[in-house]
Amino acid sequence: MELAQKKLVVFDGAMGTMLIAAGLKSGNIPELWNIEKPEIVMSVHQQYYEAGVDVVHTNTFGGSAMKLQQKGLSDQMEAINTAAVRLARRVCPKNAFVAGDLGPTGKMLKPFGDVGIEELVETFHRQASALLKAGVDLISIETMFSLEEAVAAVRGAKQAGDCPVIASITYNKTPGGFFTIMGESVEQCVSAFEKEAVDVIGSNCTLGSKDMIDLTKELRRRTKKPILLQPNAGKPVQKEGVTTYEQTADEFAADIQKIIHEGANMVGGCCGTNADFMKTIVNALSQSNGNSSA
């Protein structure tokens, strides 16, 4: 939070995109690679740090006990999360940070599903506790499609310990504005997060970088808190049954500059982005700052 007062904070790009490039197959569990293929996960973190990012996310997006239970791995929750933190810590430079990643459980809340809010708070509390115990600097809640689940994650994280908490919602762009798939507006999400005393309010996934320019404007209008934007590398394209992203790193970095201009304090990437994307952003920011100084 102190760093954000001094400069724009750059987060990493996608973990999944990098692991797929390294051989992760459909149906494989990315979080298991923290134990089974640690050198590959550590290499991803290393590449992002070498690209110049300030913060990387642990490979724990699907690491809650509730999510792992769907694969019969709930009993390995703490081991998987602990291993993830250790891998990131091993390559983390002195002035950089490690964010503990909390993703959605894949469950629907009552009355649409069979999970209660208390169960969600507990599962996120357990995961956040494991991440904090292992040594993360902050908790980053991301890719939340439901405001209720996001709030449950915030409460679970805050119960786990005293550290900065980022909460990022995934929005769809509609003719009427930006909404979650549950129909919640930016105003509703920001208001709820401010009541929960979230430190940073953000958005990631689903939207490409161009659409996130307008979303940044909306977020900046709604809050004075720091905001984090992590777009996809454009819109997904299906080729022979495989999802790809065709935006170039230069195009992405140009849009990120506009996102920063509209008020983002922190930026990063989501699906389709990799270390080259982040390096391009860091270089573009460096050149921009150099020109400003001149």
URSULSUL-V776548 format. One record per helix or strand of 3 or more residues. SS is the DSSP state (H for helix, E for strand). FROM is the first residue (numbers start at 1). LEN is the number of residues. If there is no record, write none. Layout:
<<SS	FROM	LEN> <SS	FROM	LEN>>
This chain:
<<H	2	5> <E	9	3> <H	16	6> <H	30	7> <H	38	14> <E	55	3> <H	65	5> <H	74	18> <E	97	6> <H	117	18> <E	138	7> <H	147	14> <E	164	6> <E	172	3> <E	177	3> <H	186	10> <E	200	9> <H	209	14> <E	226	7> <E	236	4> <E	242	4> <H	249	13> <E	266	4> <H	275	19>>
